[in-house]
Amino acid sequence: MITNPIAGIICESIGWPYVYYFHAIASGCLFFSWFFFYLDRPEQIVSTKEIEKIHKDKTQAHIDMDKFIPYWEICKNPIILTVWLNALGDIGANVFLLTYIPTYFNKVLKFGIAETGFLGILPPLMNVVFKMISGYASDEWKYNSERFKMIALNSFALMPSGVLYFVLGYVKSPWAGFVFTVAIQSFLGANCGGFYKCGTLVSRQYSHYVIANIQFIKCISLFAAPGLVAIFVRDDTSEEQWRHTFFVLGTLLIAANILFCFMATDKPAEFTKITRKSKEEEKNEIIL
């Protein structure tokens, strides 16, 4: 929301190089601010009542912040793999839009540079709005099971977005293309009540590792999006070449969600029963 309009203004006023200088300085300041203010324990920032809710139904290992993690058991769990696949589809589609939609607006839909920058505010803004609404709805929706809610919200996030990607490939009108990109970003914002929540409920005390890998998938997406464009888009002005990238992303979103509908659960996985103590006892039995 901040980057696109500022980049458009800087580009048209003092030139492209200063876009990079500005973001380099801003990124450095944000990193050191995070490094300085980051806190690791909830009791440092929330009330006693909220801490009780956070620790409810958690193991003592979770409360003590034991660093033991059964990595292999988590990584081979089919539900967690499904969660990560959905994360790849959702985040990959999102990162692609954030990275390349200004180029698409300017080169294909023929919006001006400054105009493109300001139009780029609305898609991520709507993504945040839908994320907040879906998170609240997931918590307050009391009439169905957690599994039903996760499937419903995940489908709401990924299925319409996948279909709209296919439609976007054939859009000719600049403003229609803009509306579709806003719609895609909006729907994708509902993901927090879907695969994110599933990953947390299934992995319980090890959810930090599962969610950390979703953040790593964001990093992968930053390389995958340019790779996808490099494969299919040789000419930035070619609607047909952009269409191929839209089809790939649409297919990934729909396929990932269909798999999630079969695999999603709110029950803790077997690996949540594995602790440092149980692992040590297992090793001792093998030795004996």
C-alpha positions as protocol buffer text, in pm:
chain_id: "A"
residue {
  index: 1
  type: MET
  ca { x: 0 y: 0 z: 0 }
}
residue {
  index: 2
  type: ILE
  ca { x: 288 y: 236 z: 77 }
}
residue {
  index: 3
  type: THR
  ca { x: 548 y: 116 z: -172 }
}
residue {
  index: 4
  type: ASN
  ca { x: 354 y: 150 z: -499 }
}
residue {
  index: 5
  type: PRO
  ca { x: 242 y: 514 z: -475 }
}
residue {
  index: 6
  type: ILE
  ca { x: 576 y: 630 z: -334 }
}
residue {
  index: 7
  type: ALA
  ca { x: 763 y: 443 z: -609 }
}
residue {
  index: 8
  type: GLY
  ca { x: 540 y: 602 z: -873 }
}
residue {
  index: 9
  type: ILE
  ca { x: 599 y: 953 z: -737 }
}
residue {
  index: 10
  type: ILE
  ca { x: 978 y: 908 z: -702 }
}
residue {
  index: 11
  type: CYS
  ca { x: 1007 y: 749 z: -1045 }
}
residue {
  index: 12
  type: GLU
  ca { x: 833 y: 1037 z: -1222 }
}
residue {
  index: 13
  type: SER
  ca { x: 1002 y: 1311 z: -1017 }
}
residue {
  index: 14
  type: ILE
  ca { x: 1367 y: 1224 z: -949 }
}
residue {
  index: 15
  type: GLY
  ca { x: 1421 y: 891 z: -1126 }
}
residue {
  index: 16
  type: TRP
  ca { x: 1430 y: 512 z: -1082 }
}
residue {
  index: 17
  type: PRO
  ca { x: 1757 y: 484 z: -883 }
}
residue {
  index: 18
  type: TYR
  ca { x: 1606 y: 673 z: -590 }
}
residue {
  index: 19
  type: VAL
  ca { x: 1321 y: 420 z: -567 }
}
residue {
  index: 20
  type: TYR
  ca { x: 1580 y: 159 z: -469 }
}
residue {
  index: 21
  type: TYR
  ca { x: 1768 y: 391 z: -233 }
}
residue {
  index: 22
  type: PHE
  ca { x: 1447 y: 485 z: -52 }
}
residue {
  index: 23
  type: HIS
  ca { x: 1337 y: 124 z: -2 }
}
residue {
  index: 24
  type: ALA
  ca { x: 1684 y: 11 z: 104 }
}
residue {
  index: 25
  type: ILE
  ca { x: 1694 y: 274 z: 378 }
}
residue {
  index: 26
  type: ALA
  ca { x: 1334 y: 205 z: 484 }
}
residue {
  index: 27
  type: SER
  ca { x: 1396 y: -172 z: 499 }
}
residue {
  index: 28
  type: GLY
  ca { x: 1705 y: -125 z: 714 }
}
residue {
  index: 29
  type: CYS
  ca { x: 1519 y: 101 z: 958 }
}
residue {
  index: 30
  type: LEU
  ca { x: 1226 y: -142 z: 983 }
}
residue {
  index: 31
  type: PHE
  ca { x: 1456 y: -439 z: 1044 }
}
residue {
  index: 32
  type: PHE
  ca { x: 1647 y: -273 z: 1326 }
}
residue {
  index: 33
  type: SER
  ca { x: 1320 y: -151 z: 1479 }
}
residue {
  index: 34
  type: TRP
  ca { x: 1187 y: -507 z: 1479 }
}
residue {
  index: 35
  type: PHE
  ca { x: 1513 y: -636 z: 1622 }
}
residue {
  index: 36
  type: PHE
  ca { x: 1498 y: -381 z: 1903 }
}
residue {
  index: 37
  type: PHE
  ca { x: 1129 y: -416 z: 1999 }
}
residue {
  index: 38
  type: TYR
  ca { x: 1075 y: -792 z: 1947 }
}
residue {
  index: 39
  type: LEU
  ca { x: 958 y: -983 z: 2256 }
}
residue {
  index: 40
  type: ASP
  ca { x: 955 y: -1362 z: 2282 }
}
residue {
  index: 41
  type: ARG
  ca { x: 713 y: -1433 z: 2568 }
}
residue {
  index: 42
  type: PRO
  ca { x: 343 y: -1339 z: 2582 }
}
residue {
  index: 43
  type: GLU
  ca { x: 361 y: -1241 z: 2951 }
}
residue {
  index: 44
  type: GLN
  ca { x: 579 y: -948 z: 2844 }
}
residue {
  index: 45
  type: ILE
  ca { x: 298 y: -780 z: 2653 }
}
residue {
  index: 46
  type: VAL
  ca { x: -47 y: -924 z: 2744 }
}
residue {
  index: 47
  type: SER
  ca { x: -267 y: -969 z: 3051 }
}
residue {
  index: 48
  type: THR
  ca { x: -278 y: -1272 z: 3280 }
}
residue {
  index: 49
  type: LYS
  ca { x: -623 y: -1362 z: 3147 }
}
residue {
  index: 50
  type: GLU
  ca { x: -497 y: -1368 z: 2787 }
}
residue {
  index: 51
  type: ILE
  ca { x: -195 y: -1578 z: 2887 }
}
residue {
  index: 52
  type: GLU
  ca { x: -434 y: -1837 z: 3035 }
}
residue {
  index: 53
  type: LYS
  ca { x: -620 y: -1851 z: 2703 }
}
residue {
  index: 54
  type: ILE
  ca { x: -294 y: -1888 z: 2509 }
}
residue {
  index: 55
  type: HIS
  ca { x: -179 y: -2176 z: 2730 }
}
residue {
  index: 56
  type: LYS
  ca { x: -518 y: -2350 z: 2744 }
}
residue {
  index: 57
  type: ASP
  ca { x: -494 y: -2719 z: 2644 }
}
residue {
  index: 58
  type: LYS
  ca { x: -122 y: -2682 z: 2570 }
}
residue {
  index: 59
  type: THR
  ca { x: 148 y: -2914 z: 2698 }
}
residue {
  index: 60
  type: GLN
  ca { x: 397 y: -2815 z: 2967 }
}
residue {
  index: 61
  type: ALA
  ca { x: 668 y: -2826 z: 2699 }
}
residue {
  index: 62
  type: HIS
  ca { x: 481 y: -2548 z: 2518 }
}
residue {
  index: 63
  type: ILE
  ca { x: 453 y: -2339 z: 2833 }
}
residue {
  index: 64
  type: ASP
  ca { x: 820 y: -2391 z: 2922 }
}
residue {
  index: 65
  type: MET
  ca { x: 915 y: -2309 z: 2559 }
}
residue {
  index: 66
  type: ASP
  ca { x: 1108 y: -2631 z: 2517 }
}
residue {
  index: 67
  type: LYS
  ca { x: 1302 y: -2605 z: 2190 }
}
residue {
  index: 68
  type: PHE
  ca { x: 1258 y: -2973 z: 2102 }
}
residue {
  index: 69
  type: ILE
  ca { x: 1081 y: -3025 z: 1767 }
}
residue {
  index: 70
  type: PRO
  ca { x: 1015 y: -3359 z: 1588 }
}
residue {
  index: 71
  type: TYR
  ca { x: 1117 y: -3218 z: 1250 }
}
residue {
  index: 72
  type: TRP
  ca { x: 1095 y: -3532 z: 1039 }
}
residue {
  index: 73
  type: GLU
  ca { x: 756 y: -3639 z: 1178 }
}
residue {
  index: 74
  type: ILE
  ca { x: 613 y: -3294 z: 1103 }
}
residue {
  index: 75
  type: CYS
  ca { x: 763 y: -3269 z: 754 }
}
residue {
  index: 76
  type: LYS
  ca { x: 622 y: -3604 z: 641 }
}
residue {
  index: 77
  type: ASN
  ca { x: 272 y: -3547 z: 785 }
}
residue {
  index: 78
  type: PRO
  ca { x: 26 y: -3533 z: 489 }
}
residue {
  index: 79
  type: ILE
  ca { x: -198 y: -3272 z: 652 }
}
residue {
  index: 80
  type: ILE
  ca { x: 94 y: -3036 z: 717 }
}
residue {
  index: 81
  type: LEU
  ca { x: 217 y: -3092 z: 360 }
}
residue {
  index: 82
  type: THR
  ca { x: -132 y: -2999 z: 237 }
}
residue {
  index: 83
  type: VAL
  ca { x: -124 y: -2684 z: 452 }
}
residue {
  index: 84
  type: TRP
  ca { x: 213 y: -2589 z: 302 }
}
residue {
  index: 85
  type: LEU
  ca { x: 86 y: -2657 z: -52 }
}
residue {
  index: 86
  type: ASN
  ca { x: -209 y: -2425 z: 8 }
}
residue {
  index: 87
  type: ALA
  ca { x: 30 y: -2167 z: 151 }
}
residue {
  index: 88
  type: LEU
  ca { x: 239 y: -2192 z: -165 }
}
residue {
  index: 89
  type: GLY
  ca { x: -66 y: -2141 z: -387 }
}
residue {
  index: 90
  type: ASP
  ca { x: -216 y: -1860 z: -181 }
}
residue {
  index: 91
  type: ILE
  ca { x: 104 y: -1671 z: -103 }
}
residue {
  index: 92
  type: GLY
  ca { x: 251 y: -1735 z: -448 }
}
residue {
  index: 93
  type: ALA
  ca { x: -58 y: -1588 z: -614 }
}
residue {
  index: 94
  type: ASN
  ca { x: -51 y: -1295 z: -373 }
}
residue {
  index: 95
  type: VAL
  ca { x: 320 y: -1222 z: -414 }
}
residue {
  index: 96
  type: PHE
  ca { x: 283 y: -1244 z: -791 }
}
residue {
  index: 97
  type: LEU
  ca { x: 15 y: -975 z: -786 }
}
residue {
  index: 98
  type: LEU
  ca { x: 206 y: -750 z: -547 }
}
residue {
  index: 99
  type: THR
  ca { x: 522 y: -782 z: -756 }
}
residue {
  index: 100
  type: TYR
  ca { x: 397 y: -779 z: -1114 }
}
residue {
  index: 101
  type: ILE
  ca { x: 53 y: -620 z: -1122 }
}
residue {
  index: 102
  type: PRO
  ca { x: 207 y: -269 z: -1156 }
}
residue {
  index: 103
  type: THR
  ca { x: 388 y: -395 z: -1468 }
}
residue {
  index: 104
  type: TYR
  ca { x: 67 y: -552 z: -1598 }
}
residue {
  index: 105
  type: PHE
  ca { x: -129 y: -233 z: -1532 }
}
residue {
  index: 106
  type: ASN
  ca { x: 128 y: -20 z: -1712 }
}
residue {
  index: 107
  type: LYS
  ca { x: 235 y: -242 z: -2003 }
}
residue {
  index: 108
  type: VAL
  ca { x: -87 y: -430 z: -2085 }
}
residue {
  index: 109
  type: LEU
  ca { x: -373 y: -222 z: -1942 }
}
residue {
  index: 110
  type: LYS
  ca { x: -192 y: 103 z: -2036 }
}
residue {
  index: 111
  type: PHE
  ca { x: -229 y: 294 z: -1710 }
}
residue {
  index: 112
  type: GLY
  ca { x: 28 y: 569 z: -1648 }
}
residue {
  index: 113
  type: ILE
  ca { x: 317 y: 515 z: -1403 }
}
residue {
  index: 114
  type: ALA
  ca { x: 189 y: 745 z: -1127 }
}
residue {
  index: 115
  type: GLU
  ca { x: -168 y: 621 z: -1185 }
}
residue {
  index: 116
  type: THR
  ca { x: -45 y: 262 z: -1159 }
}
residue {
  index: 117
  type: GLY
  ca { x: 122 y: 340 z: -827 }
}
residue {
  index: 118
  type: PHE
  ca { x: -193 y: 479 z: -671 }
}
residue {
  index: 119
  type: LEU
  ca { x: -420 y: 209 z: -816 }
}
residue {
  index: 120
  type: GLY
  ca { x: -184 y: -45 z: -658 }
}
residue {
  index: 121
  type: ILE
  ca { x: -295 y: 68 z: -311 }
}
residue {
  index: 122
  type: LEU
  ca { x: -643 y: -86 z: -327 }
}
residue {
  index: 123
  type: PRO
  ca { x: -563 y: -459 z: -386 }
}
residue {
  index: 124
  type: PRO
  ca { x: -339 y: -504 z: -76 }
}
residue {
  index: 125
  type: LEU
  ca { x: -570 y: -280 z: 128 }
}
residue {
  index: 126
  type: MET
  ca { x: -867 y: -504 z: 51 }
}
residue {
  index: 127
  type: ASN
  ca { x: -651 y: -808 z: 130 }
}
residue {
  index: 128
  type: VAL
  ca { x: -595 y: -673 z: 482 }
}
residue {
  index: 129
  type: VAL
  ca { x: -966 y: -590 z: 526 }
}
residue {
  index: 130
  type: PHE
  ca { x: -1076 y: -941 z: 422 }
}
residue {
  index: 131
  type: LYS
  ca { x: -807 y: -1095 z: 643 }
}
residue {
  index: 132
  type: MET
  ca { x: -941 y: -912 z: 949 }
}
residue {
  index: 133
  type: ILE
  ca { x: -1304 y: -993 z: 867 }
}
residue {
  index: 134
  type: SER
  ca { x: -1236 y: -1363 z: 805 }
}
residue {
  index: 135
  type: GLY
  ca { x: -1031 y: -1397 z: 1125 }
}
residue {
  index: 136
  type: TYR
  ca { x: -1311 y: -1241 z: 1329 }
}
residue {
  index: 137
  type: ALA
  ca { x: -1576 y: -1451 z: 1150 }
}
residue {
  index: 138
  type: SER
  ca { x: -1379 y: -1771 z: 1215 }
}
residue {
  index: 139
  type: ASP
  ca { x: -1368 y: -1699 z: 1588 }
}
residue {
  index: 140
  type: GLU
  ca { x: -1731 y: -1587 z: 1620 }
}
residue {
  index: 141
  type: TRP
  ca { x: -1888 y: -1850 z: 1390 }
}
residue {
  index: 142
  type: LYS
  ca { x: -2032 y: -2090 z: 1648 }
}
residue {
  index: 143
  type: TYR
  ca { x: -2282 y: -2292 z: 1443 }
}
residue {
  index: 144
  type: ASN
  ca { x: -2046 y: -2536 z: 1270 }
}
residue {
  index: 145
  type: SER
  ca { x: -1739 y: -2742 z: 1350 }
}
residue {
  index: 146
  type: GLU
  ca { x: -1388 y: -2599 z: 1319 }
}
residue {
  index: 147
  type: ARG
  ca { x: -1324 y: -2832 z: 1025 }
}
residue {
  index: 148
  type: PHE
  ca { x: -1628 y: -2700 z: 838 }
}
residue {
  index: 149
  type: LYS
  ca { x: -1526 y: -2339 z: 904 }
}
residue {
  index: 150
  type: MET
  ca { x: -1169 y: -2398 z: 787 }
}
residue {
  index: 151
  type: ILE
  ca { x: -1284 y: -2565 z: 464 }
}
residue {
  index: 152
  type: ALA
  ca { x: -1543 y: -2291 z: 401 }
}
residue {
  index: 153
  type: LEU
  ca { x: -1299 y: -2003 z: 456 }
}
residue {
  index: 154
  type: ASN
  ca { x: -1015 y: -2171 z: 267 }
}
residue {
  index: 155
  type: SER
  ca { x: -1248 y: -2237 z: -26 }
}
residue {
  index: 156
  type: PHE
  ca { x: -1371 y: -1878 z: -8 }
}
residue {
  index: 157
  type: ALA
  ca { x: -1010 y: -1760 z: -31 }
}
residue {
  index: 158
  type: LEU
  ca { x: -869 y: -1991 z: -298 }
}
residue {
  index: 159
  type: MET
  ca { x: -1152 y: -2106 z: -527 }
}
residue {
  index: 160
  type: PRO
  ca { x: -1288 y: -1766 z: -643 }
}
residue {
  index: 161
  type: SER
  ca { x: -931 y: -1638 z: -675 }
}
residue {
  index: 162
  type: GLY
  ca { x: -839 y: -1935 z: -894 }
}
residue {
  index: 163
  type: VAL
  ca { x: -1143 y: -1884 z: -1118 }
}
residue {
  index: 164
  type: LEU
  ca { x: -1080 y: -1508 z: -1141 }
}
residue {
  index: 165
  type: TYR
  ca { x: -722 y: -1572 z: -1252 }
}
residue {
  index: 166
  type: PHE
  ca { x: -859 y: -1766 z: -1549 }
}
residue {
  index: 167
  type: VAL
  ca { x: -1104 y: -1483 z: -1627 }
}
residue {
  index: 168
  type: LEU
  ca { x: -831 y: -1218 z: -1592 }
}
residue {
  index: 169
  type: GLY
  ca { x: -642 y: -1382 z: -1876 }
}
residue {
  index: 170
  type: TYR
  ca { x: -916 y: -1276 z: -2122 }
}
residue {
  index: 171
  type: VAL
  ca { x: -997 y: -928 z: -1987 }
}
residue {
  index: 172
  type: LYS
  ca { x: -950 y: -645 z: -2238 }
}
residue {
  index: 173
  type: SER
  ca { x: -1086 y: -346 z: -2046 }
}
residue {
  index: 174
  type: PRO
  ca { x: -829 y: -172 z: -1822 }
}
residue {
  index: 175
  type: TRP
  ca { x: -1079 y: -97 z: -1547 }
}
residue {
  index: 176
  type: ALA
  ca { x: -1227 y: -447 z: -1560 }
}
residue {
  index: 177
  type: GLY
  ca { x: -875 y: -587 z: -1521 }
}
residue {
  index: 178
  type: PHE
  ca { x: -821 y: -359 z: -1222 }
}
residue {
  index: 179
  type: VAL
  ca { x: -1146 y: -474 z: -1060 }
}
residue {
  index: 180
  type: PHE
  ca { x: -1054 y: -842 z: -1106 }
}
residue {
  index: 181
  type: THR
  ca { x: -711 y: -795 z: -947 }
}
residue {
  index: 182
  type: VAL
  ca { x: -873 y: -620 z: -650 }
}
residue {
  index: 183
  type: ALA
  ca { x: -1122 y: -908 z: -620 }
}
residue {
  index: 184
  type: ILE
  ca { x: -844 y: -1171 z: -630 }
}
residue {
  index: 185
  type: GLN
  ca { x: -645 y: -996 z: -357 }
}
residue {
  index: 186
  type: SER
  ca { x: -961 y: -954 z: -150 }
}
residue {
  index: 187
  type: PHE
  ca { x: -1056 y: -1321 z: -161 }
}
residue {
  index: 188
  type: LEU
  ca { x: -701 y: -1434 z: -85 }
}
residue {
  index: 189
  type: GLY
  ca { x: -720 y: -1237 z: 240 }
}
residue {
  index: 190
  type: ALA
  ca { x: -960 y: -1495 z: 387 }
}
residue {
  index: 191
  type: ASN
  ca { x: -677 y: -1748 z: 422 }
}
residue {
  index: 192
  type: CYS
  ca { x: -616 y: -1691 z: 795 }
}
residue {
  index: 193
  type: GLY
  ca { x: -931 y: -1887 z: 882 }
}
residue {
  index: 194
  type: GLY
  ca { x: -832 y: -2169 z: 647 }
}
residue {
  index: 195
  type: PHE
  ca { x: -492 y: -2335 z: 606 }
}
residue {
  index: 196
  type: TYR
  ca { x: -326 y: -2107 z: 862 }
}
residue {
  index: 197
  type: LYS
  ca { x: -571 y: -2214 z: 1132 }
}
residue {
  index: 198
  type: CYS
  ca { x: -553 y: -2579 z: 1026 }
}
residue {
  index: 199
  type: GLY
  ca { x: -175 y: -2578 z: 1056 }
}
residue {
  index: 200
  type: THR
  ca { x: -197 y: -2432 z: 1405 }
}
residue {
  index: 201
  type: LEU
  ca { x: -466 y: -2670 z: 1532 }
}
residue {
  index: 202
  type: VAL
  ca { x: -300 y: -2981 z: 1389 }
}
residue {
  index: 203
  type: SER
  ca { x: 52 y: -2903 z: 1511 }
}
residue {
  index: 204
  type: ARG
  ca { x: -46 y: -2748 z: 1849 }
}
residue {
  index: 205
  type: GLN
  ca { x: 273 y: -2690 z: 2054 }
}
residue {
  index: 206
  type: TYR
  ca { x: 484 y: -2719 z: 1738 }
}
residue {
  index: 207
  type: SER
  ca { x: 277 y: -2466 z: 1541 }
}
residue {
  index: 208
  type: HIS
  ca { x: 560 y: -2212 z: 1548 }
}
residue {
  index: 209
  type: TYR
  ca { x: 766 y: -2443 z: 1326 }
}
residue {
  index: 210
  type: VAL
  ca { x: 478 y: -2500 z: 1084 }
}
residue {
  index: 211
  type: ILE
  ca { x: 399 y: -2128 z: 1061 }
}
residue {
  index: 212
  type: ALA
  ca { x: 770 y: -2043 z: 1028 }
}
residue {
  index: 213
  type: ASN
  ca { x: 783 y: -2265 z: 719 }
}
residue {
  index: 214
  type: ILE
  ca { x: 486 y: -2077 z: 576 }
}
residue {
  index: 215
  type: GLN
  ca { x: 694 y: -1762 z: 616 }
}
residue {
  index: 216
  type: PHE
  ca { x: 977 y: -1943 z: 437 }
}
residue {
  index: 217
  type: ILE
  ca { x: 733 y: -2023 z: 156 }
}
residue {
  index: 218
  type: LYS
  ca { x: 685 y: -1647 z: 121 }
}
residue {
  index: 219
  type: CYS
  ca { x: 1059 y: -1623 z: 56 }
}
residue {
  index: 220
  type: ILE
  ca { x: 1035 y: -1903 z: -203 }
}
residue {
  index: 221
  type: SER
  ca { x: 748 y: -1717 z: -370 }
}
residue {
  index: 222
  type: LEU
  ca { x: 968 y: -1409 z: -412 }
}
residue {
  index: 223
  type: PHE
  ca { x: 1189 y: -1625 z: -636 }
}
residue {
  index: 224
  type: ALA
  ca { x: 910 y: -1836 z: -790 }
}
residue {
  index: 225
  type: ALA
  ca { x: 709 y: -1537 z: -917 }
}
residue {
  index: 226
  type: PRO
  ca { x: 999 y: -1394 z: -1124 }
}
residue {
  index: 227
  type: GLY
  ca { x: 1076 y: -1747 z: -1242 }
}
residue {
  index: 228
  type: LEU
  ca { x: 719 y: -1793 z: -1363 }
}
residue {
  index: 229
  type: VAL
  ca { x: 729 y: -1463 z: -1548 }
}
residue {
  index: 230
  type: ALA
  ca { x: 1070 y: -1544 z: -1697 }
}
residue {
  index: 231
  type: ILE
  ca { x: 932 y: -1871 z: -1837 }
}
residue {
  index: 232
  type: PHE
  ca { x: 611 y: -1738 z: -1992 }
}
residue {
  index: 233
  type: VAL
  ca { x: 648 y: -1361 z: -2043 }
}
residue {
  index: 234
  type: ARG
  ca { x: 903 y: -1259 z: -2306 }
}
residue {
  index: 235
  type: ASP
  ca { x: 714 y: -945 z: -2405 }
}
residue {
  index: 236
  type: ASP
  ca { x: 564 y: -738 z: -2121 }
}
residue {
  index: 237
  type: THR
  ca { x: 293 y: -606 z: -2353 }
}
residue {
  index: 238
  type: SER
  ca { x: 167 y: -951 z: -2464 }
}
residue {
  index: 239
  type: GLU
  ca { x: -173 y: -1036 z: -2315 }
}
residue {
  index: 240
  type: GLU
  ca { x: -141 y: -1398 z: -2428 }
}
residue {
  index: 241
  type: GLN
  ca { x: 192 y: -1449 z: -2247 }
}
residue {
  index: 242
  type: TRP
  ca { x: 57 y: -1302 z: -1923 }
}
residue {
  index: 243
  type: ARG
  ca { x: -245 y: -1530 z: -1964 }
}
residue {
  index: 244
  type: HIS
  ca { x: -23 y: -1838 z: -1928 }
}
residue {
  index: 245
  type: THR
  ca { x: 102 y: -1720 z: -1587 }
}
residue {
  index: 246
  type: PHE
  ca { x: -255 y: -1653 z: -1475 }
}
residue {
  index: 247
  type: PHE
  ca { x: -359 y: -2005 z: -1578 }
}
residue {
  index: 248
  type: VAL
  ca { x: -73 y: -2165 z: -1382 }
}
residue {
  index: 249
  type: LEU
  ca { x: -163 y: -1972 z: -1067 }
}
residue {
  index: 250
  type: GLY
  ca { x: -536 y: -2038 z: -1107 }
}
residue {
  index: 251
  type: THR
  ca { x: -478 y: -2411 z: -1148 }
}
residue {
  index: 252
  type: LEU
  ca { x: -251 y: -2425 z: -842 }
}
residue {
  index: 253
  type: LEU
  ca { x: -508 y: -2242 z: -625 }
}
residue {
  index: 254
  type: ILE
  ca { x: -799 y: -2465 z: -725 }
}
residue {
  index: 255
  type: ALA
  ca { x: -604 y: -2793 z: -699 }
}
residue {
  index: 256
  type: ALA
  ca { x: -458 y: -2702 z: -358 }
}
residue {
  index: 257
  type: ASN
  ca { x: -799 y: -2613 z: -218 }
}
residue {
  index: 258
  type: ILE
  ca { x: -962 y: -2934 z: -344 }
}
residue {
  index: 259
  type: LEU
  ca { x: -692 y: -3135 z: -165 }
}
residue {
  index: 260
  type: PHE
  ca { x: -741 y: -2925 z: 150 }
}
residue {
  index: 261
  type: CYS
  ca { x: -1114 y: -3006 z: 154 }
}
residue {
  index: 262
  type: PHE
  ca { x: -1028 y: -3376 z: 189 }
}
residue {
  index: 263
  type: MET
  ca { x: -736 y: -3339 z: 431 }
}
residue {
  index: 264
  type: ALA
  ca { x: -838 y: -3058 z: 667 }
}
residue {
  index: 265
  type: THR
  ca { x: -895 y: -3140 z: 1034 }
}
residue {
  index: 266
  type: ASP
  ca { x: -888 y: -2968 z: 1369 }
}
residue {
  index: 267
  type: LYS
  ca { x: -755 y: -3274 z: 1553 }
}
residue {
  index: 268
  type: PRO
  ca { x: -395 y: -3273 z: 1682 }
}
residue {
  index: 269
  type: ALA
  ca { x: -155 y: -3485 z: 1478 }
}
residue {
  index: 270
  type: GLU
  ca { x: 24 y: -3788 z: 1621 }
}
residue {
  index: 271
  type: PHE
  ca { x: 352 y: -3599 z: 1627 }
}
residue {
  index: 272
  type: THR
  ca { x: 210 y: -3368 z: 1897 }
}
residue {
  index: 273
  type: LYS
  ca { x: 243 y: -3664 z: 2136 }
}
residue {
  index: 274
  type: ILE
  ca { x: 617 y: -3673 z: 2074 }
}
residue {
  index: 275
  type: THR
  ca { x: 823 y: -3487 z: 2334 }
}
residue {
  index: 276
  type: ARG
  ca { x: 1187 y: -3468 z: 2427 }
}
residue {
  index: 277
  type: LYS
  ca { x: 1118 y: -3715 z: 2709 }
}
residue {
  index: 278
  type: SER
  ca { x: 936 y: -3967 z: 2486 }
}
residue {
  index: 279
  type: LYS
  ca { x: 1217 y: -3948 z: 2228 }
}
residue {
  index: 280
  type: GLU
  ca { x: 1481 y: -4016 z: 2494 }
}
residue {
  index: 281
  type: GLU
  ca { x: 1280 y: -4308 z: 2632 }
}
residue {
  index: 282
  type: GLU
  ca { x: 1248 y: -4449 z: 2279 }
}
residue {
  index: 283
  type: LYS
  ca { x: 1624 y: -4426 z: 2228 }
}
residue {
  index: 284
  type: ASN
  ca { x: 1689 y: -4597 z: 2561 }
}
residue {
  index: 285
  type: GLU
  ca { x: 1454 y: -4884 z: 2468 }
}
residue {
  index: 286
  type: ILE
  ca { x: 1640 y: -4933 z: 2138 }
}
residue {
  index: 287
  type: ILE
  ca { x: 1975 y: -4940 z: 2318 }
}
residue {
  index: 288
  type: LEU
  ca { x: 1848 y: -5191 z: 2574 }
}
